[in-house]
Amino acid sequence: MSAGSLAWMSLGVCLLALLSSGAQRVSAQSESSLRPPSVPLVACDPYFSVWSPADKLTGADTTHWTGKPHRLTSLVRIDGKAYRLMGKDPADVPALPQTKLEVLPTRTIYSFANETVKLTFTFMTPALPEDIDILSRPVTYLTWSAQAVDGKRHKVEVYFDASSELTVNVPQQQVTHASEKAGDLTVLKMGSVEQPILAKRGDDIRIDWGYLYVAAPKKSVAMQSVAPRGVLSASFAKSGVSADLSFKTPASGSGDSLVGAVMFELSPSGS
């Protein structure tokens, strides 16, 4: 079975996303009856904290624990037909039916399926007390696993984006972005223009200093870009990993205007 995985790391608000592919086993655990009032997706610290407030992962946009938008979006194309996996947009793309939710101590696991493919989407935070280094490093891994259920071959393409909202306190703040390299990774970087380190206090506060990095191994990702919100997801829904990148991304914009996006292909087991 092939899978795509995305890892988040934050140091302060220095967030890193890594995409790779490797063998994964679809969870065979029994269905959990727990449905928390809000489902933890990224639950590392008060700043790096993203939740789903709906019964279905596609029923609402993801939020910060304070309730403010911290949108993560994921789409999938199965044999050319697009479905939503996470978030409410694009609104004209139907949701892939969600069949199960498991909330475990270090993992939140969503299962989806149609008549051809079963897909598992896992959020894992390695909050392991026996390793202080790992425990103190805010990291969440996102893993997509696909399995053919009809014994046939299928083309499965996956899209993910993270909003620059994760880097500001309020959406009116300006954010900037850049492309960088780190070893065999390609990196998308977003953060506030002002970088007001430790300048605010209070409960209803989101971090607005440091940077969000969306990084991926070059050999695993079909496409990645910082893009205006909604442009690349709509293009992916129409064309898959061959999405049109002819748009122009401004050098800076408001905190809710940009996303860091990656796209890749899965090879479902059983196909």
Contacts in CASP RR format, 6 or more apart in sequence:
PFRMAT RR
TARGET T0000
AUTHOR 0000-0000-0000
METHOD contacts of the structure
MODEL  1
MSAGSLAWMSLGVCLLALLSSGAQRVSAQSESSLRPPSVPLVACDPYFSV
WSPADKLTGADTTHWTGKPHRLTSLVRIDGKAYRLMGKDPADVPALPQTK
LEVLPTRTIYSFANETVKLTFTFMTPALPEDIDILSRPVTYLTWSAQAVD
GKRHKVEVYFDASSELTVNVPQQQVTHASEKAGDLTVLKMGSVEQPILAK
RGDDIRIDWGYLYVAAPKKSVAMQSVAPRGVLSASFAKSGVSADLSFKTP
ASGSGDSLVGAVMFELSPSGS
1 23 0 8 1.000
1 24 0 8 1.000
1 25 0 8 1.000
1 26 0 8 1.000
1 145 0 8 1.000
1 146 0 8 1.000
1 147 0 8 1.000
1 268 0 8 1.000
1 269 0 8 1.000
2 21 0 8 1.000
2 22 0 8 1.000
2 23 0 8 1.000
2 24 0 8 1.000
2 146 0 8 1.000
2 266 0 8 1.000
2 267 0 8 1.000
2 268 0 8 1.000
2 269 0 8 1.000
3 21 0 8 1.000
3 22 0 8 1.000
3 23 0 8 1.000
3 24 0 8 1.000
3 143 0 8 1.000
3 144 0 8 1.000
3 145 0 8 1.000
3 146 0 8 1.000
3 266 0 8 1.000
4 19 0 8 1.000
4 20 0 8 1.000
4 21 0 8 1.000
4 22 0 8 1.000
4 24 0 8 1.000
4 143 0 8 1.000
4 144 0 8 1.000
4 145 0 8 1.000
4 158 0 8 1.000
4 220 0 8 1.000
4 264 0 8 1.000
4 266 0 8 1.000
5 18 0 8 1.000
5 19 0 8 1.000
5 20 0 8 1.000
5 21 0 8 1.000
5 22 0 8 1.000
5 24 0 8 1.000
5 141 0 8 1.000
5 142 0 8 1.000
5 143 0 8 1.000
5 144 0 8 1.000
6 17 0 8 1.000
6 18 0 8 1.000
6 19 0 8 1.000
6 141 0 8 1.000
6 142 0 8 1.000
6 143 0 8 1.000
6 160 0 8 1.000
6 262 0 8 1.000
7 16 0 8 1.000
7 17 0 8 1.000
7 18 0 8 1.000
7 139 0 8 1.000
7 140 0 8 1.000
7 141 0 8 1.000
7 142 0 8 1.000
8 15 0 8 1.000
8 16 0 8 1.000
8 17 0 8 1.000
8 42 0 8 1.000
8 44 0 8 1.000
8 48 0 8 1.000
8 138 0 8 1.000
8 139 0 8 1.000
8 140 0 8 1.000
8 141 0 8 1.000
8 142 0 8 1.000
9 15 0 8 1.000
9 16 0 8 1.000
9 18 0 8 1.000
9 137 0 8 1.000
9 138 0 8 1.000
9 139 0 8 1.000
9 213 0 8 1.000
10 16 0 8 1.000
10 44 0 8 1.000
10 45 0 8 1.000
10 47 0 8 1.000
10 48 0 8 1.000
10 138 0 8 1.000
10 139 0 8 1.000
11 137 0 8 1.000
11 138 0 8 1.000
12 47 0 8 1.000
12 48 0 8 1.000
12 138 0 8 1.000
12 207 0 8 1.000
12 210 0 8 1.000
13 47 0 8 1.000
13 48 0 8 1.000
13 166 0 8 1.000
13 167 0 8 1.000
13 207 0 8 1.000
13 208 0 8 1.000
13 209 0 8 1.000
13 210 0 8 1.000
13 211 0 8 1.000
13 212 0 8 1.000
14 210 0 8 1.000
14 211 0 8 1.000
14 213 0 8 1.000
15 48 0 8 1.000
15 166 0 8 1.000
15 167 0 8 1.000
15 211 0 8 1.000
15 212 0 8 1.000
15 213 0 8 1.000
16 213 0 8 1.000
16 215 0 8 1.000
17 162 0 8 1.000
17 212 0 8 1.000
17 213 0 8 1.000
17 214 0 8 1.000
17 215 0 8 1.000
17 216 0 8 1.000
17 262 0 8 1.000
18 185 0 8 1.000
18 215 0 8 1.000
18 216 0 8 1.000
18 217 0 8 1.000
19 160 0 8 1.000
19 215 0 8 1.000
19 216 0 8 1.000
19 217 0 8 1.000
19 220 0 8 1.000
19 221 0 8 1.000
19 262 0 8 1.000
19 264 0 8 1.000
20 216 0 8 1.000
20 217 0 8 1.000
20 220 0 8 1.000
21 220 0 8 1.000
21 264 0 8 1.000
21 266 0 8 1.000
24 143 0 8 1.000
24 145 0 8 1.000
25 145 0 8 1.000
26 118 0 8 1.000
26 120 0 8 1.000
26 145 0 8 1.000
26 147 0 8 1.000
27 102 0 8 1.000
27 109 0 8 1.000
27 111 0 8 1.000
27 120 0 8 1.000
27 122 0 8 1.000
29 102 0 8 1.000
31 100 0 8 1.000
31 102 0 8 1.000
32 101 0 8 1.000
32 102 0 8 1.000
32 103 0 8 1.000
32 104 0 8 1.000
34 103 0 8 1.000
35 55 0 8 1.000
35 101 0 8 1.000
35 103 0 8 1.000
36 103 0 8 1.000
37 53 0 8 1.000
38 51 0 8 1.000
38 52 0 8 1.000
38 53 0 8 1.000
38 63 0 8 1.000
38 65 0 8 1.000
39 51 0 8 1.000
39 52 0 8 1.000
39 53 0 8 1.000
39 57 0 8 1.000
39 101 0 8 1.000
39 103 0 8 1.000
39 108 0 8 1.000
40 51 0 8 1.000
40 103 0 8 1.000
40 108 0 8 1.000
40 123 0 8 1.000
41 50 0 8 1.000
41 51 0 8 1.000
41 52 0 8 1.000
41 62 0 8 1.000
41 72 0 8 1.000
41 108 0 8 1.000
41 123 0 8 1.000
41 140 0 8 1.000
42 48 0 8 1.000
42 49 0 8 1.000
42 50 0 8 1.000
42 72 0 8 1.000
42 123 0 8 1.000
42 125 0 8 1.000
42 140 0 8 1.000
43 49 0 8 1.000
43 50 0 8 1.000
43 51 0 8 1.000
43 125 0 8 1.000
43 140 0 8 1.000
44 125 0 8 1.000
44 127 0 8 1.000
44 138 0 8 1.000
44 139 0 8 1.000
44 140 0 8 1.000
45 138 0 8 1.000
46 65 0 8 1.000
47 206 0 8 1.000
47 207 0 8 1.000
48 138 0 8 1.000
48 140 0 8 1.000
48 207 0 8 1.000
49 64 0 8 1.000
49 65 0 8 1.000
49 70 0 8 1.000
50 62 0 8 1.000
50 63 0 8 1.000
50 64 0 8 1.000
50 70 0 8 1.000
50 72 0 8 1.000
50 166 0 8 1.000
51 62 0 8 1.000
51 63 0 8 1.000
51 64 0 8 1.000
51 65 0 8 1.000
51 67 0 8 1.000
52 60 0 8 1.000
52 62 0 8 1.000
52 63 0 8 1.000
52 86 0 8 1.000
53 60 0 8 1.000
53 63 0 8 1.000
53 67 0 8 1.000
54 60 0 8 1.000
56 95 0 8 1.000
56 98 0 8 1.000
57 85 0 8 1.000
57 86 0 8 1.000
57 87 0 8 1.000
57 98 0 8 1.000
57 110 0 8 1.000
57 121 0 8 1.000
58 84 0 8 1.000
58 85 0 8 1.000
58 86 0 8 1.000
58 87 0 8 1.000
58 88 0 8 1.000
58 95 0 8 1.000
58 96 0 8 1.000
58 98 0 8 1.000
59 87 0 8 1.000
59 88 0 8 1.000
59 95 0 8 1.000
60 87 0 8 1.000
60 88 0 8 1.000
61 69 0 8 1.000
61 71 0 8 1.000
61 87 0 8 1.000
61 88 0 8 1.000
61 89 0 8 1.000
62 69 0 8 1.000
62 70 0 8 1.000
62 71 0 8 1.000
62 72 0 8 1.000
62 86 0 8 1.000
62 87 0 8 1.000
63 69 0 8 1.000
63 70 0 8 1.000
64 70 0 8 1.000
64 206 0 8 1.000
66 203 0 8 1.000
66 204 0 8 1.000
66 205 0 8 1.000
66 206 0 8 1.000
68 165 0 8 1.000
68 206 0 8 1.000
69 163 0 8 1.000
69 165 0 8 1.000
69 171 0 8 1.000
69 256 0 8 1.000
70 163 0 8 1.000
70 165 0 8 1.000
70 166 0 8 1.000
70 206 0 8 1.000
71 87 0 8 1.000
71 162 0 8 1.000
71 163 0 8 1.000
71 165 0 8 1.000
71 259 0 8 1.000
72 86 0 8 1.000
72 87 0 8 1.000
72 160 0 8 1.000
72 161 0 8 1.000
72 162 0 8 1.000
72 163 0 8 1.000
73 86 0 8 1.000
73 87 0 8 1.000
73 89 0 8 1.000
73 159 0 8 1.000
73 160 0 8 1.000
73 161 0 8 1.000
73 163 0 8 1.000
73 233 0 8 1.000
73 259 0 8 1.000
74 84 0 8 1.000
74 85 0 8 1.000
74 86 0 8 1.000
74 87 0 8 1.000
74 121 0 8 1.000
74 144 0 8 1.000
74 158 0 8 1.000
74 159 0 8 1.000
74 160 0 8 1.000
74 161 0 8 1.000
75 82 0 8 1.000
75 83 0 8 1.000
75 84 0 8 1.000
75 85 0 8 1.000
75 90 0 8 1.000
75 93 0 8 1.000
75 158 0 8 1.000
75 159 0 8 1.000
75 233 0 8 1.000
75 236 0 8 1.000
75 237 0 8 1.000
76 82 0 8 1.000
76 83 0 8 1.000
76 85 0 8 1.000
76 96 0 8 1.000
76 112 0 8 1.000
76 119 0 8 1.000
76 144 0 8 1.000
76 156 0 8 1.000
76 157 0 8 1.000
76 158 0 8 1.000
76 159 0 8 1.000
77 83 0 8 1.000
77 155 0 8 1.000
77 156 0 8 1.000
77 157 0 8 1.000
77 159 0 8 1.000
77 236 0 8 1.000
77 237 0 8 1.000
77 240 0 8 1.000
78 96 0 8 1.000
78 114 0 8 1.000
78 116 0 8 1.000
78 117 0 8 1.000
78 154 0 8 1.000
78 155 0 8 1.000
78 156 0 8 1.000
79 116 0 8 1.000
79 154 0 8 1.000
79 155 0 8 1.000
80 155 0 8 1.000
80 157 0 8 1.000
80 240 0 8 1.000
82 93 0 8 1.000
82 236 0 8 1.000
82 237 0 8 1.000
82 238 0 8 1.000
82 240 0 8 1.000
83 93 0 8 1.000
83 94 0 8 1.000
83 95 0 8 1.000
83 96 0 8 1.000
83 112 0 8 1.000
83 114 0 8 1.000
84 90 0 8 1.000
84 93 0 8 1.000
84 94 0 8 1.000
84 95 0 8 1.000
84 96 0 8 1.000
85 95 0 8 1.000
85 96 0 8 1.000
85 110 0 8 1.000
85 112 0 8 1.000
85 119 0 8 1.000
85 121 0 8 1.000
86 121 0 8 1.000
89 230 0 8 1.000
89 233 0 8 1.000
90 230 0 8 1.000
90 233 0 8 1.000
90 234 0 8 1.000
90 237 0 8 1.000
93 237 0 8 1.000
96 112 0 8 1.000
96 113 0 8 1.000
96 114 0 8 1.000
96 119 0 8 1.000
97 112 0 8 1.000
97 113 0 8 1.000
97 114 0 8 1.000
98 110 0 8 1.000
98 111 0 8 1.000
98 112 0 8 1.000
99 111 0 8 1.000
99 112 0 8 1.000
99 113 0 8 1.000
99 118 0 8 1.000
100 109 0 8 1.000
100 110 0 8 1.000
100 111 0 8 1.000
101 108 0 8 1.000
101 109 0 8 1.000
101 110 0 8 1.000
101 111 0 8 1.000
102 108 0 8 1.000
102 109 0 8 1.000
105 127 0 8 1.000
106 124 0 8 1.000
106 125 0 8 1.000
106 126 0 8 1.000
106 127 0 8 1.000
106 128 0 8 1.000
107 122 0 8 1.000
107 123 0 8 1.000
107 124 0 8 1.000
107 125 0 8 1.000
108 122 0 8 1.000
108 123 0 8 1.000
109 120 0 8 1.000
109 121 0 8 1.000
109 122 0 8 1.000
109 123 0 8 1.000
110 120 0 8 1.000
110 121 0 8 1.000
110 122 0 8 1.000
111 118 0 8 1.000
111 119 0 8 1.000
111 120 0 8 1.000
111 121 0 8 1.000
112 118 0 8 1.000
112 119 0 8 1.000
112 120 0 8 1.000
112 121 0 8 1.000
113 119 0 8 1.000
113 149 0 8 1.000
115 149 0 8 1.000
115 150 0 8 1.000
116 148 0 8 1.000
116 149 0 8 1.000
116 150 0 8 1.000
116 152 0 8 1.000
116 154 0 8 1.000
117 146 0 8 1.000
117 147 0 8 1.000
117 148 0 8 1.000
117 149 0 8 1.000
117 154 0 8 1.000
117 156 0 8 1.000
117 268 0 8 1.000
118 146 0 8 1.000
118 147 0 8 1.000
118 148 0 8 1.000
118 149 0 8 1.000
119 144 0 8 1.000
119 145 0 8 1.000
119 146 0 8 1.000
119 147 0 8 1.000
119 156 0 8 1.000
120 143 0 8 1.000
120 144 0 8 1.000
120 145 0 8 1.000
120 146 0 8 1.000
120 147 0 8 1.000
121 142 0 8 1.000
121 143 0 8 1.000
121 144 0 8 1.000
122 141 0 8 1.000
122 142 0 8 1.000
122 143 0 8 1.000
122 145 0 8 1.000
123 140 0 8 1.000
123 141 0 8 1.000
123 142 0 8 1.000
124 140 0 8 1.000
124 141 0 8 1.000
124 143 0 8 1.000
125 139 0 8 1.000
125 140 0 8 1.000
125 141 0 8 1.000
126 134 0 8 1.000
126 139 0 8 1.000
126 141 0 8 1.000
127 134 0 8 1.000
127 135 0 8 1.000
128 134 0 8 1.000
128 135 0 8 1.000
129 135 0 8 1.000
142 160 0 8 1.000
144 158 0 8 1.000
144 266 0 8 1.000
145 266 0 8 1.000
146 154 0 8 1.000
146 156 0 8 1.000
146 266 0 8 1.000
146 267 0 8 1.000
146 268 0 8 1.000
146 269 0 8 1.000
147 268 0 8 1.000
147 269 0 8 1.000
147 270 0 8 1.000
148 154 0 8 1.000
148 268 0 8 1.000
148 269 0 8 1.000
148 270 0 8 1.000
148 271 0 8 1.000
151 270 0 8 1.000
151 271 0 8 1.000
152 271 0 8 1.000
153 271 0 8 1.000
154 268 0 8 1.000
154 271 0 8 1.000
155 265 0 8 1.000
156 265 0 8 1.000
156 266 0 8 1.000
156 267 0 8 1.000
156 268 0 8 1.000
157 222 0 8 1.000
157 236 0 8 1.000
157 240 0 8 1.000
157 241 0 8 1.000
157 263 0 8 1.000
157 264 0 8 1.000
157 265 0 8 1.000
157 266 0 8 1.000
158 263 0 8 1.000
158 264 0 8 1.000
158 265 0 8 1.000
158 266 0 8 1.000
159 232 0 8 1.000
159 233 0 8 1.000
159 236 0 8 1.000
159 240 0 8 1.000
159 261 0 8 1.000
159 262 0 8 1.000
159 263 0 8 1.000
160 261 0 8 1.000
160 262 0 8 1.000
160 263 0 8 1.000
161 227 0 8 1.000
161 232 0 8 1.000
161 233 0 8 1.000
161 259 0 8 1.000
161 260 0 8 1.000
161 261 0 8 1.000
161 262 0 8 1.000
162 212 0 8 1.000
162 214 0 8 1.000
162 259 0 8 1.000
162 260 0 8 1.000
163 229 0 8 1.000
163 255 0 8 1.000
163 256 0 8 1.000
163 258 0 8 1.000
163 259 0 8 1.000
163 260 0 8 1.000
164 175 0 8 1.000
164 177 0 8 1.000
164 190 0 8 1.000
164 191 0 8 1.000
164 212 0 8 1.000
164 253 0 8 1.000
164 255 0 8 1.000
164 256 0 8 1.000
164 257 0 8 1.000
164 258 0 8 1.000
164 259 0 8 1.000
164 260 0 8 1.000
165 171 0 8 1.000
165 255 0 8 1.000
165 256 0 8 1.000
166 212 0 8 1.000
167 175 0 8 1.000
167 190 0 8 1.000
167 191 0 8 1.000
167 192 0 8 1.000
167 207 0 8 1.000
167 208 0 8 1.000
167 210 0 8 1.000
167 211 0 8 1.000
167 212 0 8 1.000
167 255 0 8 1.000
168 175 0 8 1.000
168 191 0 8 1.000
168 192 0 8 1.000
168 206 0 8 1.000
168 208 0 8 1.000
168 255 0 8 1.000
169 200 0 8 1.000
169 205 0 8 1.000
169 206 0 8 1.000
169 207 0 8 1.000
169 208 0 8 1.000
170 206 0 8 1.000
171 254 0 8 1.000
171 255 0 8 1.000
171 256 0 8 1.000
172 254 0 8 1.000
172 255 0 8 1.000
173 192 0 8 1.000
173 193 0 8 1.000
173 194 0 8 1.000
173 208 0 8 1.000
173 254 0 8 1.000
173 255 0 8 1.000
174 192 0 8 1.000
174 193 0 8 1.000
174 194 0 8 1.000
174 252 0 8 1.000
174 253 0 8 1.000
174 254 0 8 1.000
174 255 0 8 1.000
175 190 0 8 1.000
175 191 0 8 1.000
175 192 0 8 1.000
175 193 0 8 1.000
175 252 0 8 1.000
175 253 0 8 1.000
175 254 0 8 1.000
175 255 0 8 1.000
175 257 0 8 1.000
175 258 0 8 1.000
176 190 0 8 1.000
176 191 0 8 1.000
176 192 0 8 1.000
176 193 0 8 1.000
176 251 0 8 1.000
176 252 0 8 1.000
176 253 0 8 1.000
177 188 0 8 1.000
177 189 0 8 1.000
177 190 0 8 1.000
177 191 0 8 1.000
177 226 0 8 1.000
177 249 0 8 1.000
177 251 0 8 1.000
177 252 0 8 1.000
177 258 0 8 1.000
177 260 0 8 1.000
178 189 0 8 1.000
179 186 0 8 1.000
179 187 0 8 1.000
179 188 0 8 1.000
179 189 0 8 1.000
179 226 0 8 1.000
180 187 0 8 1.000
180 189 0 8 1.000
180 213 0 8 1.000
181 187 0 8 1.000
182 215 0 8 1.000
184 217 0 8 1.000
184 218 0 8 1.000
184 219 0 8 1.000
185 215 0 8 1.000
185 216 0 8 1.000
185 217 0 8 1.000
185 218 0 8 1.000
186 215 0 8 1.000
186 216 0 8 1.000
186 217 0 8 1.000
186 218 0 8 1.000
186 221 0 8 1.000
186 224 0 8 1.000
187 213 0 8 1.000
187 214 0 8 1.000
187 215 0 8 1.000
188 213 0 8 1.000
188 214 0 8 1.000
188 215 0 8 1.000
188 224 0 8 1.000
188 225 0 8 1.000
188 226 0 8 1.000
188 260 0 8 1.000
188 261 0 8 1.000
189 211 0 8 1.000
189 212 0 8 1.000
189 213 0 8 1.000
190 211 0 8 1.000
190 212 0 8 1.000
190 214 0 8 1.000
190 226 0 8 1.000
190 258 0 8 1.000
190 260 0 8 1.000
191 210 0 8 1.000
191 211 0 8 1.000
191 212 0 8 1.000
192 208 0 8 1.000
192 209 0 8 1.000
192 210 0 8 1.000
192 255 0 8 1.000
193 252 0 8 1.000
194 208 0 8 1.000
194 209 0 8 1.000
195 208 0 8 1.000
195 209 0 8 1.000
195 210 0 8 1.000
196 208 0 8 1.000
196 209 0 8 1.000
197 209 0 8 1.000
197 210 0 8 1.000
198 209 0 8 1.000
199 209 0 8 1.000
200 208 0 8 1.000
212 260 0 8 1.000
214 224 0 8 1.000
214 260 0 8 1.000
214 261 0 8 1.000
214 262 0 8 1.000
216 224 0 8 1.000
216 262 0 8 1.000
216 264 0 8 1.000
220 264 0 8 1.000
221 262 0 8 1.000
221 263 0 8 1.000
221 264 0 8 1.000
222 241 0 8 1.000
222 263 0 8 1.000
222 264 0 8 1.000
222 265 0 8 1.000
223 241 0 8 1.000
223 243 0 8 1.000
223 245 0 8 1.000
223 262 0 8 1.000
223 263 0 8 1.000
224 260 0 8 1.000
224 261 0 8 1.000
224 262 0 8 1.000
224 263 0 8 1.000
225 232 0 8 1.000
225 245 0 8 1.000
225 249 0 8 1.000
225 260 0 8 1.000
225 261 0 8 1.000
226 249 0 8 1.000
226 258 0 8 1.000
226 259 0 8 1.000
226 260 0 8 1.000
226 261 0 8 1.000
227 247 0 8 1.000
227 249 0 8 1.000
227 258 0 8 1.000
227 259 0 8 1.000
227 260 0 8 1.000
227 261 0 8 1.000
228 247 0 8 1.000
228 249 0 8 1.000
228 250 0 8 1.000
228 257 0 8 1.000
228 258 0 8 1.000
228 259 0 8 1.000
229 256 0 8 1.000
229 257 0 8 1.000
229 258 0 8 1.000
229 259 0 8 1.000
230 259 0 8 1.000
231 247 0 8 1.000
232 243 0 8 1.000
232 245 0 8 1.000
232 247 0 8 1.000
232 259 0 8 1.000
232 261 0 8 1.000
233 259 0 8 1.000
233 261 0 8 1.000
235 243 0 8 1.000
235 244 0 8 1.000
236 243 0 8 1.000
236 263 0 8 1.000
240 263 0 8 1.000
241 263 0 8 1.000
241 264 0 8 1.000
241 265 0 8 1.000
243 263 0 8 1.000
249 258 0 8 1.000
END
